Amino acid sequence: MDYVSNEHPTGGFFGGGYESAFQAIRLDSDKNQATGQPLGNYTKSHAFHCGGGFEKNTPVYDSVLARTQRYALQDIASSILTEKETRINKKDGSSYETLVHRVGYCCKQRRDASKSIFVRYNEKRNKAHFDNLQRCGGIWTCAVCAHQITEGRRDELKIAMDNARAKGWFVYMVTFTNRHHVGDSLRDLLQGQEKAFKKMWARREQVQGVLKKLGYVGRIRATEVTYGDNGWHPHYHILFFFDHEINVQGLQSLFAYEWQRACIKSGMKAPSLDRGVDVKKGKAVDSALGDYLAKWGLEHEMTKGHTKKGKKNGLTPFDLLRQSVDNPKYRALFKQFADVFKGQRQLYWSDGLKALLSVANLTDEELAQETEKESIEIQEVATQIWRLVLRYKFRGQYLRACELDYLDGGSRVYDLVMSYAVIEQERLNALDSG
């Protein structure tokens, strides 16, 4: 019988407390017998298809591992973002406490308390997911929601890029950075950056007027932040759309001067004219941009900035999460980041641009909540089993077992649950005897 891999491909990267998020306990089915308190009725999955598997170093393996890591990162974020606030119920005026950052509830608590949790399966993608669970929509703090949202945003940007080029437009990516040092406040840097861009854009004749003469149509702004040797480094990636080709050096010179001026006017450290602004031509096939686009696509830079690996010693927010398991410094840094970026938009589209490029207007929350419409319900998850899944952090393992069981009619879900039931019973016995 094929089980979810019991190897630990990360080498304990997340630390012992989260090792269960990556490993399944492989036990023979005849030994997977729980004793003591019952878990309730459990019905094994039935399947009508054949095939499936979990071979190492394959796209499927990578996908499953990535999903498991996302759940682990979500658990780590939940352990850091525990602050609560008091809110008022709009219906009856009563007060209640809730988490400031909703990631602690995400994919753990039921969306509709009157309904059960189910596993649904998409036959086209061979992927399972949980249904009737709350989603926090936390693009900055929740690895699970961030994955779904950024994939949706990436698709939107791809549509935008394709439709723009079909119209004969030209796309340029302009990166705006500013000077920063260790000890600089992230909130001050981000607010200063926002203020500087507004001041620059408010220059109607010098900036907007010039761009309009050049054929400017609209823009998409993405906010990114990393942490490195010089502290926090927030910056903007902005896609500028023009109805005809622009001289890259001329565009760089315009923005470099205006950006430096705006930063100074906003009380920021003045960026240099040669490093404060970087302009890349969207259709280039030479230089580093050509290589970058060939591998990832320009839209990837705009949507994956907070999830991808940092470069040149720069750590992304999710890198901070990974490091936080072993170093409390990074826990504090992630908490600081989460508080500052709460409520911030990852992507900003100029007015009317989505309509011009035939892109739907969906919120982050809508993207996070959107389940696969073509999926089918394959299994109900009993409350007792769900509590076990959460306690031992095997949501990713559970879904993979469901996927494989659906394909070949196996009993991996049953075996997986019972293996953790044994562990749970041993824990309860130890408490009773202690």
NORUR-V522585 format. One record per backbone hydrogen bond with DSSP energy under -0.5 kcal/mol. NH is the residue of the N-H (numbers start at 1). CO is the residue of the C=O. E is the energy in kcal/mol with one decimal. If there is no record, write none. Layout:
NH | CO | E
NH | CO | E
This chain:
9 | 7 | -0.7
11 | 8 | -2.0
15 | 12 | -1.9
18 | 15 | -1.6
19 | 16 | -1.2
21 | 18 | -1.3
22 | 19 | -1.9
23 | 19 | -1.1
24 | 5 | -0.7
26 | 24 | -0.7
27 | 25 | -0.8
31 | 28 | -2.1
32 | 28 | -0.9
33 | 31 | -2.0
34 | 32 | -0.6
44 | 42 | -0.5
48 | 406 | -0.7
49 | 406 | -0.8
58 | 55 | -0.6
62 | 58 | -2.7
63 | 59 | -2.3
64 | 60 | -2.6
65 | 61 | -2.7
66 | 62 | -2.5
67 | 63 | -2.1
68 | 64 | -2.3
69 | 65 | -2.4
70 | 66 | -2.1
71 | 67 | -1.9
72 | 68 | -1.9
73 | 69 | -2.9
74 | 70 | -2.3
75 | 71 | -2.1
76 | 72 | -2.2
77 | 73 | -2.7
78 | 74 | -2.2
79 | 75 | -1.7
80 | 76 | -1.0
80 | 77 | -0.7
81 | 77 | -2.9
82 | 80 | -1.5
85 | 98 | -2.8
87 | 96 | -3.1
89 | 94 | -4.2
93 | 89 | -2.4
96 | 87 | -2.4
98 | 85 | -2.3
100 | 83 | -2.7
102 | 100 | -0.6
104 | 101 | -1.0
105 | 102 | -2.0
106 | 102 | -1.0
107 | 134 | -3.5
108 | 105 | -1.7
109 | 105 | -1.9
111 | 132 | -1.1
113 | 111 | -0.6
115 | 112 | -1.9
117 | 381 | -0.7
118 | 131 | -1.4
119 | 379 | -3.0
120 | 129 | -3.0
121 | 376 | -2.9
122 | 127 | -3.0
123 | 121 | -0.7
126 | 122 | -1.6
127 | 122 | -1.2
129 | 120 | -2.3
131 | 118 | -3.0
134 | 109 | -3.1
139 | 137 | -1.4
142 | 138 | -2.0
143 | 141 | -0.6
146 | 142 | -2.9
147 | 143 | -1.6
148 | 144 | -1.5
149 | 145 | -3.2
150 | 146 | -2.8
151 | 147 | -1.8
152 | 148 | -1.8
153 | 149 | -2.9
154 | 150 | -2.7
155 | 151 | -2.0
156 | 152 | -2.0
157 | 153 | -2.5
158 | 154 | -2.3
159 | 155 | -2.3
160 | 156 | -2.4
161 | 157 | -3.0
162 | 158 | -2.8
163 | 159 | -2.9
164 | 160 | -2.4
165 | 161 | -2.2
166 | 162 | -1.9
167 | 163 | -1.4
168 | 165 | -1.1
169 | 164 | -2.7
170 | 242 | -2.8
172 | 240 | -2.1
173 | 280 | -2.5
174 | 172 | -0.6
174 | 238 | -3.1
175 | 173 | -0.5
175 | 278 | -2.8
176 | 174 | -0.5
176 | 236 | -2.0
177 | 175 | -0.5
177 | 276 | -2.7
179 | 269 | -0.7
184 | 181 | -2.2
189 | 185 | -2.5
190 | 186 | -2.8
191 | 187 | -2.7
192 | 188 | -2.7
193 | 189 | -2.3
194 | 190 | -2.3
195 | 191 | -2.6
196 | 192 | -2.6
197 | 193 | -2.2
198 | 194 | -2.1
199 | 195 | -2.3
200 | 196 | -2.5
201 | 197 | -2.8
202 | 198 | -1.7
203 | 200 | -1.3
204 | 202 | -1.7
207 | 203 | -2.3
208 | 203 | -1.6
209 | 204 | -3.6
210 | 205 | -0.7
211 | 207 | -2.7
212 | 208 | -2.5
213 | 209 | -1.9
214 | 210 | -1.4
215 | 212 | -1.3
216 | 211 | -2.5
217 | 241 | -3.3
218 | 241 | -1.1
220 | 239 | -1.9
221 | 348 | -3.1
222 | 237 | -3.2
223 | 346 | -1.7
224 | 235 | -2.5
226 | 233 | -1.0
227 | 315 | -2.2
228 | 231 | -2.2
231 | 228 | -2.1
233 | 226 | -2.7
235 | 224 | -2.7
236 | 176 | -2.1
237 | 222 | -2.5
238 | 174 | -2.5
239 | 220 | -2.9
240 | 172 | -3.1
240 | 238 | -0.6
241 | 218 | -2.8
242 | 170 | -2.5
243 | 215 | -2.1
248 | 246 | -0.6
251 | 247 | -2.2
252 | 248 | -2.5
253 | 249 | -2.3
254 | 250 | -2.1
255 | 251 | -2.3
256 | 252 | -2.7
257 | 253 | -2.0
258 | 254 | -2.1
259 | 255 | -3.0
260 | 256 | -2.0
261 | 257 | -2.3
262 | 258 | -2.3
263 | 259 | -2.5
264 | 260 | -2.1
265 | 261 | -2.3
266 | 262 | -1.3
267 | 264 | -1.6
268 | 263 | -2.9
276 | 272 | -2.3
278 | 175 | -1.8
280 | 173 | -2.6
282 | 171 | -2.9
282 | 280 | -0.5
284 | 281 | -1.7
290 | 286 | -1.4
291 | 287 | -1.2
292 | 288 | -2.4
293 | 289 | -3.1
294 | 290 | -2.1
295 | 291 | -1.3
296 | 292 | -2.8
297 | 292 | -0.9
300 | 297 | -1.3
301 | 297 | -0.7
301 | 298 | -0.7
302 | 298 | -0.9
303 | 299 | -1.1
304 | 300 | -2.0
307 | 304 | -1.2
308 | 304 | -2.5
314 | 311 | -2.0
315 | 227 | -3.4
318 | 306 | -1.2
320 | 316 | -2.0
321 | 317 | -1.5
322 | 318 | -1.9
323 | 319 | -2.3
324 | 320 | -1.6
325 | 321 | -0.6
325 | 322 | -0.7
326 | 323 | -1.1
327 | 323 | -1.1
330 | 327 | -1.2
331 | 327 | -0.9
332 | 328 | -2.1
333 | 329 | -1.9
334 | 330 | -2.3
335 | 331 | -2.3
336 | 332 | -2.3
337 | 333 | -2.6
338 | 334 | -2.9
339 | 335 | -2.3
340 | 336 | -2.1
341 | 337 | -2.6
342 | 338 | -0.9
344 | 341 | -2.3
348 | 221 | -2.5
350 | 219 | -2.5
353 | 350 | -2.0
356 | 352 | -1.9
357 | 353 | -1.9
358 | 355 | -1.0
359 | 354 | -2.6
362 | 360 | -0.9
367 | 363 | -2.0
368 | 364 | -2.5
369 | 365 | -2.2
370 | 366 | -1.4
373 | 371 | -0.6
375 | 372 | -1.6
376 | 121 | -2.6
378 | 119 | -2.7
379 | 119 | -1.4
381 | 117 | -3.1
382 | 380 | -0.7
386 | 382 | -2.6
387 | 383 | -2.2
388 | 384 | -1.5
389 | 385 | -2.6
390 | 386 | -2.4
391 | 387 | -2.4
392 | 388 | -2.2
393 | 390 | -0.6
394 | 389 | -1.7
398 | 394 | -2.4
399 | 395 | -2.1
400 | 396 | -2.1
401 | 397 | -2.6
402 | 398 | -2.1
403 | 399 | -2.4
404 | 400 | -2.4
405 | 401 | -2.5
406 | 402 | -2.3
407 | 403 | -1.4
408 | 404 | -1.9
409 | 405 | -2.6
415 | 411 | -2.5
416 | 412 | -3.1
417 | 413 | -2.7
418 | 414 | -2.5
419 | 415 | -2.1
420 | 416 | -1.7
421 | 417 | -2.0
422 | 418 | -1.9
423 | 419 | -1.4
424 | 420 | -2.6
425 | 421 | -2.5
426 | 422 | -2.2
427 | 423 | -2.0
428 | 424 | -2.5
429 | 425 | -2.6
430 | 426 | -2.0
431 | 427 | -1.9
432 | 428 | -2.3
433 | 429 | -2.2
434 | 430 | -1.4
